[in-house]
Amino acid sequence: MRKVHYSKLAVLLSLAVVLGSCSGLKKMQEQASTTKFELTPKVLEMHNGEVNATISGKFPPKYFNKKAVVTVTPIIKYEGGQIELQSYKLQGEDVQANDKVIPFEAGGDFSYSDKFAYKDEMMLSKVSVQVSAQMKKENLVIGTFEIGDGIIVTPKLVRLEPKASELTQNQFVRNVAQDKLANIKYLINQAEIRNTELKKDEVKQLNDFVKTIAKDPKFNIKGIELSSYASPDGPENKNAELAGKRESAAVKYFKSELKKAKLDKILKDSLFSMLKTPEDWDGFKTSLEKSDVKDKDLILRVLSMYSDPAVREKEIRNISQAFDELKVKILPELRRSKLIVKAEAIGRSDEELISLADSNPDALSLEEVVYTANMIQDLDKKAALYAKASEKYPNDVRLKNNLGYVYFKQGKLDEAKAALEQAKSIENNDAVKNNLGAIALIKGDVAAAEELFTAALGAGAAPNYNLGIVNIIKGKYDIAVSYFGNECDANAALAKLLNKNYEAAQNAMGCSKDESAQGYYLRAVIGARMDNSDLVFNNLRAAVGKDIQLKNYAKKDVEFLKYFNDETFKSIIQ
């Protein structure tokens, strides 16, 4: 009988333990409304393709059973599926484990973070935590608590529109200067022009040049200069007289040549100028420096020491051996009249260049090609010119780079990359690297794009702008803002918005003059961040008016969460 009694007692004790256990968990379930769970941020945000979430909770005093283990599991539910984030365990005071302890008498709180990869289906989702408890082998779901709605995905509004670099620098000169010079030399103390001088090649060529430009409308005469000189030996007054006579003789001769060319009117024009130099000390010094006269350093020292012509001549004559050399090698060259005809060949007009680019591109010089292509707006014609010219000039990096640039503008990324790789083999300059980076970015290789843009910063504003795009994608908005600088466009505005500088974002969109559907949509988001319903409704209405597909997007965009039940908002997106 005693054995039976003890057996019944054991069963009753065991049942009491089980009932006590269930009673403890049941009480936690019944009082679940006294607990508090929160999500930070209150509306989740996607950055760089990931979503970070911080889950926190608070248990009131005398709630957490001393023997219970509680598991908190965040759940993201979205259309078509759900994901569970990392669970977090808490324990009562009497549990022998290493989880966070929540005291029974005082209660307590917890907080932990997790992250997950974003998928487009998650945009309009529900975030909840499922709380379950365990005591020994007993399990009970304490409750499921909704703590958040949706995920902000505004960084996805970034426009993958990197800027490409065209090499437009050229050495094109439309009107090319063509000057012609001839020297008529005289015997010592004479001013007569000798026939031997008139038969010299340089004189003949000058006369032929004058006759040519007189008949060719593609030439302009810019000026005619006649300078007559006397060598610095001899009395100064006599040299002045001699220089004047030489000037008269040269003018007389040149007038006759101009009349033959029917250009005698130029003599009456301001284009014609005359100059006479009685003692050509400058010419003397220049010729001496280039000569092999034995004592030239000594003579040059005399020139630097004395400015008076008479003293100079006296001191030089004292160097008797050197003066004998000067009389042969230097002085005869200074007794002259110098004739210079300054003209310019008139190049093709812009209209002629554009016409040739279409009809006969081979007729254009390399610099004409680069200059002309810069004027052509039609991308097909521009590409055709660069392609043709790069066959004729295969080693010019500008042509291959610019061909790749045009293909990039046309969206022909494979053709663009091929042309740019050829440019790179000629010269891997910054413009080429920036353009290859732009292709990599559009194709989704952000790391390669960033490396190329960073290496191409010498290419001007384009790589800086493109690095702004890269840093929006990477979630580094403050860095993106610095790269965009004072740019006025949607990407620059988006970076400022994501960096929480809403007024600056609004200003950037204001100066952008962007009237696209995407531009108006971004303005509406800025309005939502600024809690300005007029900005939201007016811009959202303009956006969906230009692109009806944005209605469905706005319905899921939790940037507008507070307006989801607003009648005006609903009228715009329905």
C-alpha positions in Angstrom: 0.0 0.0 0.0 2.9 2.4 0.8 4.4 1.9 -2.7 1.1 2.8 -4.3 0.9 5.9 -2.1 4.5 7.1 -3.1 3.8 6.4 -6.8 0.6 8.6 -6.7 2.5 11.3 -4.9 5.3 11.3 -7.6 2.7 11.6 -10.3 1.0 14.5 -8.6 4.3 16.3 -8.0 5.3 15.8 -11.7 1.9 17.1 -12.8 2.2 20.1 -10.5 5.6 21.0 -12.1 4.2 20.7 -15.6 1.1 22.7 -14.8 3.2 25.3 -13.0 5.5 25.5 -16.0 2.6 26.0 -18.4 1.0 28.4 -16.1 4.1 30.6 -16.0 4.3 30.7 -19.8 0.6 31.3 -20.1 0.8 34.2 -17.8 3.6 35.7 -20.0 1.3 35.2 -23.0 -1.7 36.8 -21.3 0.4 39.8 -20.3 2.1 40.2 -23.6 0.5 43.5 -24.2 2.6 45.0 -21.4 5.8 44.3 -23.4 7.1 46.8 -25.9 9.0 46.2 -29.1 10.5 48.8 -31.5 12.2 49.0 -34.8 15.0 51.5 -35.6 14.7 53.2 -37.9 11.0 53.2 -37.6 10.8 52.8 -41.4 13.6 50.6 -42.7 15.9 52.0 -45.3 17.9 50.4 -48.1 21.5 51.5 -48.6 24.0 49.9 -50.9 21.7 47.0 -51.5 21.3 46.2 -47.8 18.8 47.0 -45.0 20.0 47.4 -41.5 17.5 46.9 -38.7 17.8 47.4 -34.9 15.2 45.6 -32.9 14.7 46.5 -29.2 12.3 45.5 -26.6 11.3 46.1 -23.0 9.7 43.8 -20.4 7.9 45.2 -17.4 8.6 44.3 -13.8 7.3 40.9 -12.6 6.7 39.7 -16.1 9.7 37.6 -17.2 9.4 34.1 -15.7 12.7 33.2 -13.8 12.9 29.8 -15.6 11.9 30.9 -19.1 14.0 31.3 -22.2 12.5 33.8 -24.7 13.3 33.9 -28.4 12.7 37.1 -30.4 12.6 36.5 -34.2 12.1 39.5 -36.6 10.2 38.6 -39.7 10.0 40.6 -42.9 6.8 39.7 -44.8 6.3 40.8 -48.3 4.2 39.9 -51.3 5.3 36.4 -52.4 7.4 35.5 -49.3 9.0 36.3 -46.1 12.4 36.2 -44.4 13.4 35.7 -40.8 16.2 37.7 -39.4 18.6 36.6 -36.7 16.8 35.5 -33.6 17.8 36.9 -30.2 17.5 34.9 -27.0 16.8 36.2 -23.4 16.6 34.2 -20.2 15.1 34.3 -16.7 17.3 34.6 -13.6 17.2 30.8 -12.8 18.2 29.7 -16.3 21.7 28.3 -16.5 22.8 29.7 -19.9 24.7 32.6 -21.4 21.9 34.7 -22.9 20.9 38.2 -21.7 19.1 38.0 -18.4 15.9 39.8 -17.7 15.2 40.1 -14.0 11.8 39.2 -12.7 11.4 41.9 -10.2 12.9 44.8 -12.2 12.1 43.8 -15.7 14.6 44.8 -18.4 15.3 45.6 -22.0 17.4 44.5 -25.0 18.6 45.7 -28.3 20.4 44.1 -31.2 21.0 44.7 -34.9 20.9 42.6 -38.1 20.9 43.3 -41.8 19.6 41.6 -44.9 19.9 41.9 -48.7 17.1 43.9 -50.3 14.9 42.6 -53.0 12.4 44.7 -55.0 9.4 42.7 -53.7 10.2 44.0 -50.2 9.4 47.6 -50.9 5.9 47.5 -49.3 6.4 45.0 -46.6 5.5 44.4 -42.9 8.1 44.0 -40.2 7.1 42.0 -37.1 8.7 40.1 -34.2 7.6 36.7 -33.2 8.2 36.1 -29.5 8.2 32.5 -28.2 9.0 31.2 -24.8 10.4 27.9 -23.5 10.5 26.2 -20.1 12.2 22.9 -20.1 10.4 21.0 -22.9 7.4 23.3 -23.1 7.1 25.9 -25.8 4.6 28.6 -26.3 4.2 31.5 -28.8 3.9 34.6 -26.6 2.8 36.7 -29.5 3.5 38.3 -32.9 4.0 42.1 -32.8 4.0 44.4 -35.9 6.8 47.0 -35.5 7.3 48.5 -39.0 5.9 49.1 -42.5 7.9 49.0 -45.7 11.4 49.9 -46.7 12.5 53.3 -48.0 14.4 52.7 -51.3 15.0 56.3 -52.4 18.7 55.6 -53.2 17.4 53.5 -56.1 16.3 56.8 -57.7 19.9 57.4 -58.7 20.3 57.9 -62.4 23.0 55.7 -63.9 23.9 58.5 -66.4 27.6 58.9 -66.0 29.3 61.7 -67.9 31.7 60.8 -70.7 34.7 62.8 -71.8 35.3 64.1 -75.3 38.7 65.2 -76.3 38.0 68.5 -78.2 41.4 70.1 -77.9 42.8 70.9 -81.3 45.4 73.1 -83.0 43.1 74.2 -85.7 44.0 77.6 -87.1 41.7 78.9 -89.8 43.9 81.7 -91.2 47.5 80.7 -91.4 50.2 83.5 -91.4 52.5 83.4 -94.4 55.2 86.0 -94.3 57.8 86.5 -97.0 61.1 88.4 -96.5 63.8 89.6 -98.9 67.0 91.5 -98.2 68.5 93.9 -100.7 72.1 94.6 -99.8 74.2 97.6 -100.7 77.9 98.3 -101.2 79.6 100.5 -98.6 78.5 104.1 -98.8 76.2 103.4 -101.7 72.4 103.4 -102.1 72.0 102.0 -105.7 70.2 98.7 -106.1 72.3 96.3 -108.1 70.9 93.9 -110.7 72.7 91.1 -108.9 70.5 91.7 -105.9 67.3 91.7 -107.9 68.2 88.4 -109.4 68.6 86.7 -106.0 66.1 83.8 -105.2 64.7 85.5 -102.1 63.9 88.7 -104.1 62.3 86.7 -107.0 60.3 84.6 -104.5 59.0 87.7 -102.8 57.9 89.2 -106.1 56.2 85.9 -107.1 54.5 85.7 -103.7 53.1 89.2 -104.1 51.7 88.4 -107.6 50.1 85.2 -106.2 48.3 86.7 -103.3 47.2 89.6 -105.5 45.1 87.2 -107.6 44.1 84.7 -104.9 41.0 85.6 -102.9 42.0 83.1 -100.3 44.8 85.4 -99.1 44.7 88.6 -97.1 47.6 91.0 -96.9 48.0 92.1 -93.3 50.9 94.5 -93.8 54.1 95.4 -95.8 57.1 96.6 -93.9 60.2 98.2 -95.5 63.2 98.8 -93.2 66.4 100.4 -94.4 69.7 100.4 -92.6 73.3 101.6 -92.6 76.1 99.8 -90.8 77.4 101.5 -87.6 80.8 102.4 -89.0 81.4 106.0 -90.2 79.9 109.3 -89.2 76.4 109.2 -87.8 75.1 112.0 -90.0 76.4 110.4 -93.1 74.9 107.1 -92.1 71.5 108.7 -91.5 71.6 110.2 -95.0 72.7 106.9 -96.5 69.8 105.0 -94.7 67.4 107.6 -96.2 68.7 107.1 -99.7 68.5 103.3 -99.4 64.9 103.7 -98.2 64.0 105.8 -101.3 65.7 103.3 -103.6 63.9 100.4 -102.1 60.5 102.2 -102.1 60.9 103.1 -105.8 61.8 99.5 -106.7 59.0 98.0 -104.6 56.4 100.4 -106.0 57.1 99.3 -109.5 56.7 95.6 -108.4 53.4 96.4 -106.7 52.1 98.3 -109.7 52.9 95.2 -111.9 50.8 93.1 -109.4 48.1 95.8 -109.4 48.6 96.3 -105.7 50.0 99.9 -105.9 47.1 101.1 -103.8 48.7 99.4 -100.8 51.4 102.1 -100.8 48.7 104.6 -99.9 47.1 102.3 -97.3 47.9 102.2 -93.6 49.0 98.6 -94.2 52.3 99.9 -95.6 55.0 101.0 -93.1 58.6 102.3 -93.5 61.4 102.4 -91.0 65.0 103.6 -91.4 67.9 102.9 -89.0 71.0 105.1 -89.5 73.3 102.8 -87.4 72.1 99.3 -86.9 73.8 98.5 -83.6 71.1 95.9 -82.7 71.8 94.1 -86.0 75.5 94.4 -85.4 75.2 92.8 -81.9 73.0 90.0 -83.1 75.2 89.1 -86.1 78.4 89.3 -83.9 76.9 86.9 -81.3 76.3 84.3 -84.0 79.7 84.8 -85.7 83.2 83.3 -85.2 84.9 86.7 -85.0 88.0 86.1 -82.9 87.6 89.0 -80.4 83.8 89.0 -80.3 83.6 88.8 -76.5 85.8 91.8 -76.2 83.7 93.8 -78.7 80.5 92.7 -77.0 81.9 94.1 -73.7 82.5 97.4 -75.4 78.9 97.5 -76.5 77.7 96.9 -73.0 80.0 99.5 -71.5 79.3 102.4 -73.9 76.1 103.7 -75.3 77.5 106.6 -77.4 77.8 105.5 -81.0 81.0 107.5 -81.6 82.7 106.1 -78.6 81.6 102.6 -79.5 83.1 102.9 -83.0 86.3 104.4 -81.7 86.8 101.6 -79.2 86.0 98.9 -81.7 88.4 100.4 -84.3 91.1 100.3 -81.6 90.8 96.5 -81.7 92.4 96.6 -85.2 92.6 92.9 -86.0 89.0 92.4 -85.0 87.8 95.4 -86.9 89.4 94.0 -90.1 87.3 90.8 -89.5 84.2 92.9 -88.9 84.6 94.7 -92.2 84.4 91.4 -94.0 82.0 89.2 -91.9 79.6 91.5 -90.2 79.3 95.1 -91.6 78.4 94.2 -95.2 75.4 92.3 -94.0 74.0 95.3 -92.2 73.9 97.6 -95.3 70.5 96.6 -96.5 66.8 97.2 -97.1 64.6 94.5 -95.7 61.2 93.9 -97.3 58.6 91.9 -95.4 55.2 91.1 -96.9 52.8 89.8 -94.2 49.8 87.8 -95.4 47.5 85.1 -94.2 46.0 82.2 -96.1 42.2 82.2 -95.4 41.0 78.8 -94.3 37.7 77.1 -94.9 34.6 78.5 -93.3 32.6 76.4 -90.7 30.0 75.7 -93.4 32.7 74.5 -95.8 34.2 72.2 -93.2 30.9 70.7 -92.3 30.0 70.1 -95.9 33.4 68.4 -96.5 32.9 66.2 -93.4 29.8 64.9 -95.1 31.0 64.7 -98.7 34.8 64.2 -98.7 36.2 63.8 -95.1 39.6 62.7 -96.5 40.1 66.3 -97.6 40.2 67.5 -94.0 43.4 67.7 -92.0 43.6 66.0 -88.6 43.0 69.3 -86.7 40.2 70.2 -89.1 38.5 66.9 -88.3 38.6 67.4 -84.5 37.4 71.0 -84.9 34.6 70.2 -87.3 33.4 67.1 -85.3 32.8 69.4 -82.4 30.3 71.4 -84.4 28.3 68.4 -85.7 25.3 67.6 -83.5 24.0 64.6 -85.4 25.6 61.6 -83.6 25.5 59.3 -86.6 27.4 61.9 -88.7 29.8 62.6 -85.9 30.6 58.9 -85.5 31.1 58.5 -89.3 33.6 61.3 -89.4 35.6 60.0 -86.4 35.6 56.4 -87.8 36.7 57.6 -91.3 39.4 59.9 -89.9 40.8 57.3 -87.5 41.5 55.1 -90.5 43.6 58.0 -92.0 45.1 58.9 -88.7 45.3 55.6 -86.7 47.6 56.9 -84.0 45.6 59.8 -82.8 44.0 59.1 -79.4 41.4 61.8 -79.8 39.7 60.2 -82.7 39.4 56.8 -81.1 38.3 58.2 -77.8 35.8 60.5 -79.4 34.4 57.6 -81.5 33.9 55.7 -78.3 32.4 58.8 -76.7 29.8 59.0 -79.5 29.0 55.3 -79.4 28.5 55.7 -75.6 26.1 58.6 -76.2 24.2 56.4 -78.6 24.0 53.5 -76.1 26.2 51.3 -78.2 28.3 50.1 -75.2 30.1 47.2 -76.8 31.2 49.4 -79.8 32.1 52.2 -77.4 34.3 49.8 -75.3 36.1 48.5 -78.4 36.9 52.0 -79.7 38.1 53.1 -76.2 40.3 50.0 -75.8 41.9 51.0 -79.1 42.4 54.5 -77.7 43.9 53.1 -74.6 46.5 51.2 -76.6 47.5 54.6 -78.1 47.5 56.6 -74.9 45.8 55.6 -71.7 44.9 59.2 -70.8 42.3 60.4 -68.2 39.5 60.9 -70.7 39.8 57.3 -71.9 39.8 55.9 -68.4 36.8 58.0 -67.4 34.9 56.7 -70.5 35.8 53.1 -69.8 34.6 53.7 -66.2 31.3 55.0 -67.4 30.7 51.8 -69.4 31.7 49.7 -66.4 29.2 51.6 -64.2 26.3 51.1 -66.6 27.1 47.4 -66.9 27.0 47.1 -63.1 30.7 46.8 -62.2 30.8 49.5 -59.6 34.2 48.6 -58.2 35.9 48.7 -61.6 34.1 52.0 -62.4 35.3 53.6 -59.2 38.9 52.5 -59.8 38.8 54.0 -63.3 37.1 57.3 -62.2 39.6 57.7 -59.4 42.5 57.3 -61.8 40.9 59.7 -64.3 40.5 62.8 -62.0 42.6 64.9 -64.4 39.9 64.7 -67.0 37.9 67.5 -65.4 34.5 67.6 -63.9 33.2 64.3 -65.5 35.0 61.8 -63.2 34.1 63.8 -60.1 30.5 63.7 -61.1 30.7 60.0 -61.8 32.3 59.3 -58.4 29.3 61.1 -57.0 27.0 58.4 -58.6 29.3 55.6 -57.3 29.1 56.9 -53.7 25.3 57.2 -53.8 25.2 53.5 -54.8 27.6 52.7 -52.0 25.5 54.6 -49.5 28.3 57.2 -48.8 26.1 60.2 -49.3 28.3 62.8 -47.6 31.2 61.8 -50.0 28.8 61.9 -52.9 27.7 65.4 -52.0 31.4 66.6 -52.1 32.0 65.0 -55.5 28.9 66.6 -57.0 29.9 70.1 -55.7 27.6 72.7 -57.1 26.0 70.5 -59.8 22.4 71.3 -60.5 20.7 68.0 -61.4 18.7 65.1 -60.0 21.7 63.0 -58.8 23.3 66.0 -56.9 19.9 66.7 -55.4 19.4 63.1 -54.4 22.8 62.9 -52.7 21.8 66.0 -50.6 18.4 64.5 -49.8 20.0 61.2 -48.7 22.4 63.2 -46.6 19.4 64.8 -45.0 20.0 68.3 -46.3 16.5 68.8 -47.7 16.7 72.5 -48.4 19.9 72.0 -50.4 18.3 69.2 -52.3 15.3 71.4 -53.1 17.7 74.1 -54.4 19.6 71.7 -56.5 16.4 70.5 -58.2 15.3 74.1 -58.6 18.4 75.2 -60.5 18.4 72.0 -62.6 15.3 73.0 -64.6 14.6 69.2 -64.8 11.1 68.7 -66.1 11.2 65.0 -66.5 8.8 62.6 -64.7 11.7 61.4 -62.6 12.6 65.0 -61.7 9.1 65.8 -60.5 8.9 62.5 -58.6 12.2 63.4 -56.7 10.7 66.8 -55.9 7.7 65.1 -54.4 10.0 62.9 -52.2 11.8 66.0 -51.1 8.4 67.6 -50.2 7.6 64.5 -48.1 10.9 64.7 -46.2 10.2 68.4 -45.6 6.6 67.6 -44.5 5.2 69.9 -47.2 2.1 68.4 -48.6 1.8 71.0 -51.4 5.2 70.0 -52.7 4.2 66.4 -52.5 0.9 66.6 -54.3 1.8 69.2 -57.0 5.0 67.4 -58.0 3.6 63.9 -57.7 0.7 65.0 -59.9 3.1 66.3 -62.5 5.3 63.2 -62.3 2.4 60.7 -63.0 1.1 63.0 -65.7 4.3 62.4 -67.6 4.7 58.8 -66.7 1.7 56.8 -65.6 3.8 53.9 -64.4 4.9 56.1 -61.4 1.4 55.7 -59.9 2.1 52.0 -59.1 5.5 52.9 -57.7 4.2 55.7 -55.5 1.6 53.3 -54.0 4.4 51.2 -52.6 6.9 54.0 -51.8 6.9 54.4 -48.1 8.4 57.9 -48.4 4.7 58.8 -48.8 3.6 56.5 -45.9 1.9 59.3 -44.0 -0.1 60.2 -47.1 -1.4 56.7 -48.0 -4.8 57.4 -46.5 -4.9 61.0 -47.7 -7.8 61.5 -50.2 -5.7 63.9 -52.4 -2.8 61.4 -52.5 -5.2 58.6 -53.3 -6.8 60.6 -56.1 -3.4 61.2 -57.7 -2.2 57.5 -57.7 -5.5 55.8 -58.5 
